[in-house]
């Protein structure tokens, strides 16, 4: 009987994981979809570039602000209730967005979406920690990040093709309905821990003694926050997240699509095909970077410095050669851009987690997760404002001078991100 229950736990946890992973697909889709439909939105909603930046960043403000209370809500309501309730908000927001007739409604809808999907990542981490062993956790996190890459993939060519065939409004109605369906699956099938179904915990299954399976001492929320915010090595990581991931969100998540269409004369589908490399970079880059950190360099800091340097060189080259690049160069460049500005966050979060005691791992990760979304929320409208500051070459078509100025700002952010890595602490576990 004990063996039967063990097998039930080990099988059922995969059902829970794939439901949560599917929810994470929607998180990434909602995050990156403006890049493909930006020009359609701008035309139909009669929005300026600055307003388009505000619309895209409306996702990031609530997402960023909710990272700190995410752990608290997961502890009080439980991850299952938290994710279900907030995914309903995201689904309704997507439906409203598809029906928006003006920028005011569209911005409110994007705020709802950002608020709703903000409560997926950290609650999922909590659920995985209860259903999977410590030695399995890193592998499961890598798979989850890969699912994020699939979400980024659907936000590129598939969204472009759907928009071409049915329009952007119907596309977002479909996404809203899918988000609500996932919320229903979470409520019906997901449980916070095996004990809620009357099954033994993983610690009991593995026959860990009472002392080993006891919960670690609880550090009060505000004490944990104080320890995080007063740790001097936390701030270089926070600055790095703000600048480096802010580059990814503002360019890869919004202005890369218009840049390719305006400066290279691409169609939306052609630009979407190149933006697909963002997804490939996430899928391929996450396990690659983890392998390099764990097995090759045996270091967190060196890997962060390496890929921050790669992004620095990439943006330097793009500043010198914003036009005239071959298609293959653009494909490879977008792949490298994704790996060095998005997949690398796996090591950023790992560094943050290793910098603090396990008792406040949720607080530390939740707090640092505020900064990449603040970076996106600030840089997206700033870049839109810069583009608007230069004379347009046609209705809704920005000039090369505007894009050159935008690339200078992105390059400056990459300098700050690279500089911050020199002040980080090496957290790679010492080996005996």
C-alpha positions in Angstrom: 0.0 0.0 0.0 2.9 2.3 0.9 4.4 1.8 -2.5 1.0 2.4 -4.2 0.6 5.8 -2.4 4.2 6.7 -3.3 3.6 6.1 -7.0 0.4 8.1 -6.8 2.3 11.1 -5.4 5.1 10.8 -7.9 2.6 10.6 -10.8 0.2 13.2 -9.7 2.8 15.9 -9.1 3.5 15.9 -12.9 -0.1 16.7 -13.5 0.2 19.7 -11.1 3.5 20.7 -12.7 2.2 20.8 -16.3 -0.8 22.8 -15.3 1.3 25.4 -13.6 3.8 25.3 -16.5 1.0 25.9 -18.9 -0.1 28.9 -16.8 3.5 30.2 -17.1 3.2 29.9 -20.9 0.4 32.5 -20.7 2.6 34.7 -18.5 5.2 34.9 -21.1 2.7 35.3 -23.9 1.1 38.3 -22.3 4.5 39.7 -21.5 5.9 39.8 -25.0 2.8 39.9 -27.3 2.9 43.8 -27.8 6.0 43.5 -30.0 4.1 41.7 -32.8 0.8 43.7 -32.7 2.2 47.1 -31.8 1.5 48.7 -35.1 -2.0 47.3 -35.3 -2.8 48.6 -31.8 -1.2 52.0 -32.7 -3.4 52.3 -35.8 -6.7 51.1 -34.3 -6.4 52.9 -31.0 -4.8 56.0 -32.6 -2.0 56.0 -30.1 1.4 57.8 -30.1 4.7 56.0 -29.6 4.8 57.2 -26.0 1.3 55.9 -25.4 2.3 52.6 -26.9 5.2 52.4 -24.4 2.8 53.2 -21.6 0.4 50.5 -22.8 3.1 47.9 -22.9 4.5 49.0 -19.5 1.0 48.9 -17.9 1.6 45.1 -17.7 4.9 45.6 -15.8 3.9 48.1 -13.1 1.3 45.9 -11.3 3.5 42.8 -12.0 6.5 44.5 -10.3 4.5 45.8 -7.4 3.0 42.5 -6.6 6.2 40.5 -6.4 6.8 41.5 -2.8 3.4 40.5 -1.5 3.3 37.4 -3.7 4.9 35.2 -1.1 2.7 36.6 1.7 -0.5 35.9 -0.3 0.7 32.4 -1.2 1.3 31.7 2.5 -2.0 33.1 3.7 -4.4 32.0 0.9 -2.2 29.2 -0.4 -0.7 29.0 -3.9 -3.8 27.2 -5.4 -6.3 29.9 -4.4 -3.9 32.7 -5.2 -3.1 31.5 -8.7 -6.8 30.7 -9.5 -8.1 34.1 -8.4 -5.4 36.1 -10.2 -5.6 34.1 -13.4 -9.3 34.9 -13.5 -8.3 38.6 -13.4 -5.8 38.1 -16.2 -8.3 36.3 -18.3 -11.0 39.0 -17.9 -8.3 41.6 -18.6 -7.4 40.0 -21.9 -11.1 39.8 -22.9 -11.5 43.5 -22.1 -8.4 44.3 -24.0 -9.7 42.6 -27.1 -12.9 44.8 -26.9 -11.1 48.1 -26.1 -12.1 51.0 -28.3 -9.7 53.6 -26.8 -6.3 53.8 -25.0 -7.9 54.3 -21.6 -9.7 51.0 -21.6 -6.7 49.3 -23.2 -4.4 50.5 -20.5 -6.8 49.4 -17.7 -7.1 46.0 -19.4 -3.3 45.6 -19.5 -3.0 46.5 -15.9 -5.5 43.7 -15.1 -3.5 41.3 -17.2 -0.2 42.3 -15.4 -1.9 42.0 -12.0 -3.3 38.6 -12.8 -0.2 36.9 -14.1 2.0 38.4 -11.4 0.8 35.6 -9.1 2.1 32.6 -11.0 5.8 32.4 -10.7 6.4 32.6 -7.0 3.3 30.5 -6.1 4.6 27.9 -8.6 7.9 27.9 -6.9 6.2 27.2 -3.6 4.1 24.4 -5.1 7.2 22.8 -6.7 9.1 22.9 -3.4 6.3 20.8 -1.8 5.9 18.3 -4.6 9.5 17.8 -5.7 12.7 17.0 -3.9 15.5 19.5 -3.3 17.8 17.8 -5.8 15.0 17.9 -8.4 14.1 21.6 -7.9 16.8 23.1 -10.2 15.8 20.7 -13.1 12.1 21.6 -12.6 12.9 25.3 -12.6 14.7 24.8 -15.9 11.7 23.1 -17.5 9.5 25.9 -16.2 11.7 28.4 -17.9 11.6 26.4 -21.1 7.8 26.6 -21.0 8.3 30.4 -20.7 10.2 30.1 -23.9 7.2 28.4 -25.5 5.1 31.3 -24.4 7.5 33.7 -26.0 7.3 31.5 -29.2 3.5 31.7 -29.3 3.7 35.5 -28.9 5.8 35.8 -32.1 4.9 34.0 -35.4 1.7 32.2 -34.2 0.3 35.5 -32.9 1.4 37.3 -36.1 -0.4 34.6 -38.3 -3.5 34.7 -36.1 -3.6 38.4 -36.2 -3.2 38.4 -40.0 -6.1 36.0 -40.3 -8.6 37.0 -37.6 -7.3 40.4 -36.3 -5.7 41.3 -33.0 -9.0 41.6 -31.2 -10.2 38.1 -31.8 -6.7 36.8 -30.9 -6.8 38.4 -27.5 -10.4 37.0 -26.9 -9.0 33.5 -27.5 -6.1 34.1 -25.2 -8.5 35.4 -22.5 -10.7 32.3 -22.8 -7.6 30.1 -22.6 -6.4 31.9 -19.4 -9.8 31.4 -17.8 -9.6 27.7 -18.7 -6.2 27.3 -17.1 -7.6 29.0 -13.9 -10.3 26.4 -13.8 -7.8 23.5 -14.1 -5.7 25.0 -11.3 -8.7 25.1 -9.0 -9.9 21.6 -9.8 -6.6 19.7 -10.1 -3.8 21.6 -8.3 -3.2 21.0 -4.6 -0.6 22.9 -2.5 1.0 19.8 -1.0 0.5 16.0 -1.0 -0.9 16.2 2.6 -4.0 18.1 1.3 -5.0 14.9 -0.5 -4.2 12.7 2.5 -0.9 11.5 1.0 2.5 11.5 2.7 4.9 14.4 2.1 8.1 13.8 0.0 10.1 13.8 3.3 8.0 11.0 4.7 8.2 9.1 1.4 12.0 9.3 1.5 11.9 8.2 5.2 13.6 11.3 6.5 13.5 11.5 10.2 11.3 13.9 12.1 14.2 16.2 12.9 15.2 16.5 9.2 11.7 16.9 8.0 10.7 19.6 10.4 9.9 23.0 8.9 12.7 25.6 9.2 12.3 28.4 11.7 9.9 31.0 10.3 11.4 34.5 9.9 8.8 37.2 10.1 8.0 38.9 6.8 9.3 42.3 7.7 12.4 41.0 9.3 13.1 39.0 6.2 12.5 42.0 4.0 14.8 44.1 6.2 17.6 41.5 5.9 17.3 41.5 2.2 17.2 45.2 1.7 20.1 45.9 4.1 22.4 43.2 2.4 25.0 45.2 0.4 25.4 42.4 -2.1 21.7 42.4 -2.9 21.8 45.8 -4.6 24.3 45.0 -7.4 22.0 42.1 -8.4 18.9 44.4 -8.2 20.6 47.0 -10.5 21.7 44.2 -12.9 18.1 42.9 -13.1 16.7 46.4 -13.6 19.0 47.3 -16.5 19.7 44.0 -18.3 16.1 42.5 -18.1 14.7 46.0 -18.7 16.6 45.9 -22.0 15.0 42.6 -22.9 11.5 43.7 -22.0 11.7 47.1 -23.7 13.3 46.0 -26.9 12.5 42.3 -27.3 9.1 42.7 -25.7 8.0 45.9 -27.6 10.2 47.9 -29.9 12.1 45.1 -31.7 9.1 44.4 -33.9 8.6 48.0 -35.1 12.4 48.4 -35.5 12.6 45.4 -37.9 9.5 46.5 -39.8 10.5 50.2 -40.1 14.3 50.0 -40.7 14.4 46.7 -42.6 11.0 47.0 -44.4 9.8 43.6 -43.0 6.3 42.4 -42.8 4.8 41.6 -39.4 5.2 37.8 -40.2 8.9 38.3 -41.2 9.6 40.3 -38.1 7.7 37.7 -36.0 10.0 34.9 -37.4 13.0 36.8 -36.2 11.4 37.4 -32.8 10.9 33.7 -32.6 14.6 33.5 -31.7 13.7 35.0 -28.4 11.8 31.8 -27.6 14.7 29.7 -28.9 17.1 31.6 -26.8 15.0 30.9 -23.7 14.6 27.2 -24.5 18.2 26.6 -25.4 19.9 29.1 -23.3 18.5 28.2 -19.9 20.0 24.7 -19.6 23.1 25.9 -21.4 23.8 28.6 -18.9 23.0 26.4 -16.0 25.5 23.8 -17.3 28.2 26.5 -17.8 27.7 27.8 -14.2 27.5 24.4 -12.5 30.0 22.3 -14.5 32.3 24.5 -16.6 33.0 27.7 -14.7 31.7 26.5 -11.3 30.8 30.1 -10.6 27.8 32.4 -10.7 29.6 35.7 -10.9 31.8 34.7 -13.9 28.8 33.5 -15.9 26.9 36.7 -15.1 29.9 38.8 -16.1 30.4 36.8 -19.3 26.8 37.1 -20.7 26.5 40.7 -19.6 29.6 41.4 -21.6 28.1 39.6 -24.6 25.0 41.8 -24.4 27.3 44.8 -24.1 29.2 43.9 -27.3 26.0 43.0 -29.2 24.4 46.4 -28.5 27.7 48.2 -29.3 27.7 46.5 -32.7 24.0 47.3 -33.3 24.8 51.0 -32.5 27.4 51.0 -35.2 25.4 48.9 -37.7 21.7 49.5 -37.1 20.8 48.8 -40.7 22.2 46.7 -43.6 22.6 43.5 -41.6 21.7 40.2 -43.3 18.8 38.1 -42.3 21.0 35.4 -40.9 22.8 38.0 -38.8 19.5 39.3 -37.5 18.4 35.8 -36.6 21.7 35.0 -34.8 21.8 38.4 -33.1 18.2 38.0 -31.7 19.2 34.5 -30.4 22.2 35.9 -28.6 20.2 38.8 -27.4 17.6 36.4 -25.8 20.3 34.2 -24.2 22.3 37.1 -22.8 19.3 39.3 -21.6 16.7 36.7 -20.7 17.9 33.1 -20.2 20.7 34.4 -18.0 18.1 35.4 -15.3 18.3 31.7 -14.1 21.7 32.5 -12.7 20.5 35.8 -11.4 17.7 34.2 -9.3 20.1 31.4 -8.2 22.6 34.0 -7.0 19.9 35.8 -5.1 18.6 32.6 -3.5 22.2 31.5 -2.5 22.9 34.9 -1.0 20.3 34.4 1.8 19.2 31.7 4.2 16.7 29.3 2.8 14.1 30.6 5.4 13.8 33.9 3.4 14.4 32.5 -0.1 10.9 33.4 -1.1 11.3 36.9 0.2 14.6 37.5 -1.4 13.5 36.1 -4.8 10.2 38.0 -4.6 12.0 41.2 -3.8 14.6 41.0 -6.5 11.9 40.0 -9.0 10.5 43.5 -8.6 13.4 45.1 -10.4 13.4 43.5 -13.8 9.7 44.5 -14.2 10.4 48.0 -13.0 13.1 48.2 -15.7 10.6 47.2 -18.3 8.0 49.5 -17.0 10.3 52.5 -17.1 12.3 51.8 -20.3 9.4 50.9 -22.5 7.7 54.4 -22.4 11.0 56.2 -22.3 12.0 54.5 -25.6 8.6 55.4 -27.0 9.1 59.0 -26.0 12.5 59.0 -27.7 11.1 57.7 -30.9 8.3 60.3 -30.9 10.9 63.1 -30.4 12.3 62.6 -33.9 10.3 63.4 -37.1 8.5 60.5 -38.5 9.1 59.4 -42.1 5.4 58.4 -42.6 2.2 57.8 -40.6 3.2 55.7 -37.6 6.6 55.0 -39.1 9.6 56.1 -36.9 12.8 57.4 -38.4 16.2 55.8 -38.3 17.5 58.7 -36.2 14.9 57.9 -33.6 15.9 54.2 -33.5 19.6 55.2 -33.3 18.8 57.3 -30.2 16.9 54.3 -28.8 19.8 52.0 -29.3 22.2 54.5 -27.5 19.9 54.3 -24.4 19.9 50.5 -24.5 23.7 50.4 -24.9 24.0 52.7 -21.9 21.8 50.4 -19.8 24.0 47.5 -20.8 27.1 49.3 -19.5 25.4 49.8 -16.1 24.4 46.1 -16.1 27.9 44.9 -16.9 29.5 47.2 -14.3 27.1 45.9 -11.6 28.4 42.4 -12.0 31.9 43.5 -10.8 30.3 44.3 -7.4 28.4 41.0 -7.0 29.4 38.3 -4.5 30.3 34.8 -5.7 27.7 32.5 -4.2 28.6 29.2 -5.9 28.5 26.5 -3.2 31.9 25.5 -1.9 32.8 21.9 -2.7 34.5 19.7 -0.2 
